[in-house]
Amino acid sequence: MSKKPSKSLAQELDRYITPFRHDGSGKFHLKDYKTDERGDLDKEKAQAVLESNKKRMIEFQEKLYAQDRWSLLIVFQAMDAGGKDSAIKAIFEGINPQGCEVHAFKAPSSKELDHDFLWRHMIALPERGRIGIFNRSHYEECLVTRVHPEILAKEKLPPKLVTKHIWRERFEDISAFERYLCRNGTVVLKFFLNVSREEQRKRFLERLEDPAKQWKFSMDDIKERALWPRYQAVYQDIVRHTATPHAPWYVVPADHKWFARVVIGSVINATLEKLDLRFPRADKASLQEFEQVRQALEKEETGGRKKAK
């Protein structure tokens, strides 16, 4: 009797990946994606998946770093209080900091404004063998800048280039940029943490009531909250126009932080598995040299023992 073929990691985790993936095929409506989805898990079961994903990611990251061929760019986008910071902290706990770097992009500096809108993101890209995390990203240039046109005015573009087509053009530029990265060995994973307005309200209240979290709160958060419908419409436009097979979007249900972390960790692990990462193997000449060195080191130990006697 033949054995059933064992499932790959991607197949094992698929139920936490495929329902939330959009690669540009078919129509996309943000309202079709629930914010409070939690699959077949409760918090306790989710913790087991999280711990398993964490162990696997540590192993994959070591091989990624040693192989020094691929790099991984992970993009996080969300409304305020969407859970980006806590997700990054929880999911990447234990990862060797030598092979992983987080970039949190704030308002551009005067120097950054003197360059094209992708420049500051390009210089922050991960090297081969590394994981780069963008906490907010180049997509802010189609999001906040679109919701607040006064920001676009500060970017010093020649007036004739600021036309009604500028957002479509930026979508095209970003898609071309991501395609270029993929063709050069940088895998791009994009996560939109999809939180409900009610859950955001609860998290804002928690921040106001907890002295340890008050530093996270800003009155600007309330001003941006008033623009919720506008932000949701723009996010829908972003996903709809920049999701591609080589750089899909994952619309992550984020009302339950623990489930969001299951989805994100599962996507990252399944992606790393597909890269067929391996520790580099020494060639025959090197193995012969290693044997000579081993023998020399063993003789040193023997000689040291004789002297001690």
C-alpha positions as CSV (number, residue, x, y, z in Angstrom):
1,M,0.0,0.0,0.0
2,S,1.5,3.3,-1.1
3,K,2.0,6.1,1.3
4,K,0.2,9.4,0.7
5,P,2.7,12.1,-0.3
6,S,3.5,14.5,2.6
7,K,2.1,18.0,2.4
8,S,4.5,20.8,1.7
9,L,4.6,23.7,4.2
10,A,2.7,25.9,1.7
11,Q,-0.1,23.3,1.4
12,E,-0.2,22.9,5.2
13,L,-0.6,26.7,5.7
14,D,-2.7,27.4,2.6
15,R,-6.0,28.0,4.5
16,Y,-4.3,31.0,6.2
17,I,-2.9,32.3,2.9
18,T,-5.0,31.9,-0.2
19,P,-8.3,33.4,1.2
20,F,-6.5,36.7,1.8
21,R,-4.3,36.8,-1.4
22,H,-5.1,39.1,-4.3
23,D,-2.8,38.9,-7.3
24,G,-4.7,41.2,-9.7
25,S,-6.7,38.5,-11.3
26,G,-10.4,39.1,-11.0
27,K,-12.2,42.0,-9.4
28,F,-11.3,43.4,-6.0
29,H,-13.6,45.1,-3.5
30,L,-12.2,45.8,0.0
31,K,-15.7,45.3,1.5
32,D,-15.5,41.7,0.5
33,Y,-12.7,41.1,3.0
34,K,-13.8,40.7,6.6
35,T,-11.8,42.4,9.3
36,D,-12.8,40.0,12.1
37,E,-12.0,36.7,10.3
38,R,-10.2,34.1,12.4
39,G,-10.5,31.0,10.3
40,D,-10.8,27.7,12.2
41,L,-8.7,29.0,15.1
42,D,-9.2,30.3,18.6
43,K,-6.5,32.2,20.5
44,E,-5.0,29.1,22.1
45,K,-4.7,27.2,18.8
46,A,-3.4,30.2,17.1
47,Q,-0.5,30.4,19.6
48,A,0.6,26.9,18.6
49,V,0.7,28.0,14.9
50,L,2.6,31.2,15.8
51,E,5.2,29.3,17.7
52,S,5.7,26.7,14.9
53,N,5.9,29.5,12.3
54,K,8.5,31.3,14.4
55,K,10.8,28.3,14.6
56,R,10.5,27.6,10.9
57,M,11.3,31.3,10.1
58,I,14.4,31.3,12.2
59,E,15.7,28.2,10.3
60,F,14.7,29.7,6.9
61,Q,16.4,33.0,7.7
62,E,19.7,31.3,8.6
63,K,19.7,29.6,5.2
64,L,18.7,32.7,3.4
65,Y,21.6,34.6,5.0
66,A,24.1,31.8,4.4
67,Q,23.1,31.2,0.8
68,D,23.3,34.9,0.0
69,R,21.3,34.8,-3.2
70,W,17.7,35.9,-2.4
71,S,16.4,38.8,-0.4
72,L,13.0,39.4,1.0
73,L,11.2,42.7,1.2
74,I,8.1,42.8,3.5
75,V,5.8,45.8,3.2
76,F,3.3,46.6,5.9
77,Q,0.5,49.1,5.4
78,A,-2.5,49.8,7.7
79,M,-4.6,52.5,9.2
80,D,-3.4,54.0,12.5
81,A,-3.6,51.4,15.3
82,G,-3.8,48.6,12.6
83,G,-1.2,46.5,14.5
84,K,1.9,46.9,12.3
85,D,4.4,47.5,15.1
86,S,3.2,44.7,17.4
87,A,3.0,42.3,14.4
88,I,6.6,43.0,13.5
89,K,7.7,42.6,17.1
90,A,5.8,39.3,17.6
91,I,6.5,37.6,14.2
92,F,10.2,38.4,14.0
93,E,11.1,37.7,17.6
94,G,14.2,35.5,17.6
95,I,15.4,36.4,14.1
96,N,19.1,37.2,13.9
97,P,19.2,41.0,13.7
98,Q,22.3,40.7,11.5
99,G,20.1,39.5,8.7
100,C,17.0,41.6,9.3
101,E,16.3,45.3,9.3
102,V,13.2,47.4,9.9
103,H,12.6,50.8,8.2
104,A,9.8,53.0,9.5
105,F,9.2,55.7,7.0
106,K,8.0,59.0,8.4
107,A,7.4,62.3,6.6
108,P,10.1,62.8,4.0
109,S,13.1,65.1,4.9
110,S,14.1,68.1,2.7
111,K,16.9,65.9,1.2
112,E,14.4,63.2,0.4
113,L,12.0,65.7,-1.2
114,D,14.9,66.7,-3.6
115,H,14.7,63.2,-5.1
116,D,12.1,61.1,-6.8
117,F,9.4,59.5,-4.6
118,L,11.0,56.1,-4.7
119,W,14.5,57.1,-3.9
120,R,14.4,56.8,-0.1
121,H,12.9,53.4,-0.4
122,M,15.4,52.2,-2.9
123,I,18.4,53.0,-0.7
124,A,16.7,51.1,2.1
125,L,16.2,47.8,0.2
126,P,17.6,44.6,1.7
127,E,20.9,43.2,0.6
128,R,21.1,39.6,-0.7
129,G,20.6,37.2,2.1
130,R,18.6,39.7,4.2
131,I,15.0,40.4,5.2
132,G,14.0,44.1,4.9
133,I,10.8,45.3,6.6
134,F,9.1,48.5,5.5
135,N,6.8,49.8,8.3
136,R,4.8,52.0,5.9
137,S,6.4,52.2,2.5
138,H,6.4,53.7,-1.0
139,Y,2.7,53.2,-1.0
140,E,2.3,56.2,1.2
141,E,3.0,58.2,-1.9
142,C,-0.3,57.0,-3.3
143,L,-2.1,57.1,0.0
144,V,-1.4,60.0,2.4
145,T,-0.2,62.2,-0.5
146,R,-3.5,61.5,-2.4
147,V,-5.7,62.1,0.7
148,H,-3.7,65.3,1.4
149,P,-2.9,67.1,-1.9
150,E,-0.9,69.7,0.0
151,I,1.8,67.1,0.6
152,L,2.2,66.5,-3.1
153,A,2.7,70.2,-3.6
154,K,5.9,70.0,-1.4
155,E,7.5,67.4,-3.7
156,K,8.8,70.0,-6.1
157,L,7.5,68.3,-9.2
158,P,7.4,70.4,-12.4
159,P,3.8,71.7,-12.5
160,K,3.1,70.2,-16.0
161,L,3.8,66.7,-14.6
162,V,1.1,67.0,-11.9
163,T,-1.9,66.0,-14.0
164,K,-5.1,64.0,-13.3
165,H,-3.2,60.9,-14.4
166,I,-0.5,61.1,-11.7
167,W,-1.9,58.4,-9.4
168,R,-2.3,56.0,-12.3
169,E,1.3,56.8,-13.3
170,R,2.5,56.2,-9.8
171,F,0.8,52.8,-9.7
172,E,2.6,51.9,-13.0
173,D,5.9,53.1,-11.6
174,I,5.5,51.1,-8.4
175,S,4.5,48.0,-10.3
176,A,7.5,48.3,-12.6
177,F,9.8,48.9,-9.6
178,E,8.5,45.7,-7.9
179,R,8.8,43.7,-11.0
180,Y,12.4,44.9,-11.4
181,L,13.1,43.8,-7.8
182,C,11.6,40.3,-8.4
183,R,13.7,39.9,-11.5
184,N,16.8,40.6,-9.5
185,G,16.2,38.2,-6.6
186,T,14.2,40.3,-4.2
187,V,10.9,38.7,-3.3
188,V,8.2,41.3,-2.4
189,L,5.5,40.5,0.1
190,K,2.8,43.2,0.7
191,F,0.5,43.1,3.7
192,F,-2.5,45.4,4.3
193,L,-3.7,45.0,7.8
194,N,-7.4,45.4,7.4
195,V,-8.8,46.8,10.7
196,S,-12.4,47.9,11.3
197,R,-13.2,51.5,12.3
198,E,-14.8,50.1,15.5
199,E,-11.6,48.2,16.4
200,Q,-9.5,51.3,15.8
201,R,-11.8,53.2,18.2
202,K,-11.2,50.6,20.9
203,R,-7.4,50.6,20.4
204,F,-7.3,54.4,20.6
205,L,-9.2,54.3,23.9
206,E,-6.7,51.7,25.2
207,R,-3.9,54.0,24.3
208,L,-5.5,56.9,26.1
209,E,-6.2,54.8,29.2
210,D,-2.8,53.1,29.5
211,P,0.1,55.3,30.5
212,A,2.5,52.9,28.8
213,K,0.7,53.4,25.5
214,Q,-0.1,57.1,25.6
215,W,3.1,58.0,23.8
216,K,1.7,56.2,20.7
217,F,-1.3,58.5,20.5
218,S,-1.4,61.8,18.6
219,M,-4.2,64.2,17.9
220,D,-3.4,63.8,14.3
221,D,-4.7,60.2,14.6
222,I,-8.2,61.6,15.3
223,K,-7.9,64.0,12.3
224,E,-7.0,61.1,10.0
225,R,-9.8,59.0,11.5
226,A,-12.3,61.5,10.3
227,L,-11.1,60.8,6.8
228,W,-11.7,57.0,7.1
229,P,-14.0,56.6,4.0
230,R,-11.5,58.4,1.9
231,Y,-8.6,56.2,3.1
232,Q,-10.6,53.1,2.5
233,A,-11.4,54.1,-1.0
234,V,-7.7,54.9,-1.8
235,Y,-6.6,51.6,-0.3
236,Q,-9.0,49.8,-2.5
237,D,-7.6,51.6,-5.5
238,I,-4.0,50.8,-4.5
239,V,-4.7,47.0,-4.1
240,R,-6.7,46.9,-7.2
241,H,-4.0,48.6,-9.4
242,T,-0.8,47.2,-7.9
243,A,-1.6,43.6,-7.1
244,T,0.3,41.4,-9.5
245,P,1.3,37.7,-9.6
246,H,4.9,38.6,-8.8
247,A,3.9,41.0,-6.0
248,P,0.4,40.2,-4.7
249,W,-1.3,41.9,-1.8
250,Y,-2.4,40.1,1.3
251,V,-5.5,41.7,2.8
252,V,-5.0,40.6,6.4
253,P,-8.0,40.5,8.8
254,A,-6.6,42.6,11.7
255,D,-9.3,43.0,14.3
256,H,-7.8,39.9,16.0
257,K,-4.1,40.6,16.3
258,W,-3.3,36.9,16.9
259,F,-5.0,35.8,13.7
260,A,-3.3,38.6,11.7
261,R,0.0,37.3,12.9
262,V,-0.9,33.7,11.9
263,V,-1.7,34.9,8.3
264,I,1.5,37.0,8.0
265,G,3.8,34.4,9.4
266,S,2.2,31.7,7.3
267,V,2.7,33.7,4.1
268,I,6.3,34.4,4.9
269,N,7.2,30.8,5.7
270,A,5.4,29.4,2.7
271,T,7.2,31.9,0.5
272,L,10.7,31.1,2.0
273,E,10.0,27.4,1.5
274,K,9.5,27.9,-2.2
275,L,12.9,29.5,-2.6
276,D,14.5,26.1,-1.8
277,L,17.0,27.6,0.5
278,R,20.1,25.6,1.4
279,F,23.3,26.0,3.3
280,P,26.2,26.3,0.8
281,R,28.2,23.2,0.3
282,A,32.0,23.2,0.2
283,D,33.7,22.1,-3.0
284,K,36.0,19.1,-3.1
285,A,39.2,21.1,-2.9
286,S,37.9,23.0,0.2
287,L,36.9,19.7,1.8
288,Q,40.5,18.4,1.3
289,E,41.9,21.6,2.9
290,F,39.4,21.3,5.8
291,E,40.6,17.7,6.4
292,Q,44.2,18.9,6.6
293,V,43.3,21.6,9.1
294,R,41.3,19.2,11.2
295,Q,44.2,16.8,11.4
296,A,46.5,19.7,12.4
297,L,44.2,20.9,15.1
298,E,43.9,17.4,16.5
299,K,47.7,17.1,16.6
300,E,47.8,20.3,18.6
301,E,45.5,18.8,21.1
302,T,47.6,15.6,21.4
303,G,50.8,17.6,21.8
304,G,49.2,19.8,24.5
305,R,48.2,16.7,26.5
306,K,51.7,15.2,26.3
307,K,53.2,18.4,27.6
308,A,50.8,18.5,30.5
309,K,51.9,15.1,31.6
